[in-house]
Amino acid sequence: MAEYERVVWVDSDIAINPAAPSIVEGVPIERIGATDEHAFPSPQARQAILEALIASSPDSGALSKAFWQSWRDAGAWHAA
């Protein structure tokens, strides 16, 4: 990787819009940048989206209400 100036790791569930701002802009070359997924588009909007997903999800199955409800508490995702 020595021939590259930067390496960017993007999760597979991210859709990149050509009109979106650069994901490396504002991150000094010697630093690592990260994004808090709970902060976008805003904490309140994320919560509203999550509640809408829960309300419209089936009671069972891979993407059930219980699945989406588990997303409410990010602190519980990784047990100590």
N, C-alpha and C positions, 0 to 999 in steps of 0.2 A: 504494500500500500504506500510505499515511500514516494511513488510518483504522483500521488493525490495530495491536493492541498487540504481537503476536508473529506470526511466520511459522514454520511447522514444515515441514521437508522430510523425508519418510519414503520410503525405497525401496519400490518396487512389490512386492517379495517379502516385505514385513512384514505380518503379520496382527495387527490390533489387537484385543485382548481387552478387553471392557468392564470386566472386573475388574482389569485391569492398572493399576499406578500411573501418575500423570501423567508424560508425557515431558518436561514443562517444569519440573516441581517441582525445586527445587534448582539451577536455572540462573538466575543473576541476569539481569534484563531487559536489561542492557547487554552481556551476554556471548553467545557462541555455544556451544552444547552439542554434544557428539558422543559416540558410543559406539564402543568397540573391539569389533568383532564376534567377535574371537578370545577375548574374555574371558567370553563368555556361552554357555551357562549357567555354565560354568567352563572354563578351558583344558583340563582333563583330560576333562570331559564332551564338549566340542567335538571333541577328538581321537578319543574313543571313537565318537562319532556318525560322524565322517568315515571311520574305519576300517570301520565297519559298512556304510556306503554303498559303499566300495570293494569289500568282500567280496561284496556282493550285486549289484554292477553287471555288465553284460555286458562282454565283451572288446572289443566295437566298438560304434560308434554315437555319437550326440550326448552321451549321459550314460554313457559307458564308464568302465572302471576308470581309464584314463589321464586322463580329464577330472577325476575326483575326486582322483586322486593329485596333480594339479597344484595343488590347494588346500592341500596340506600346508605349503608354504613361501610365506607371504604376501610375503616379501621379494622373491621372484622374479616376482611379478605385474606389477611395473612396472620394466622394465629401465632401467638408468641411461644 
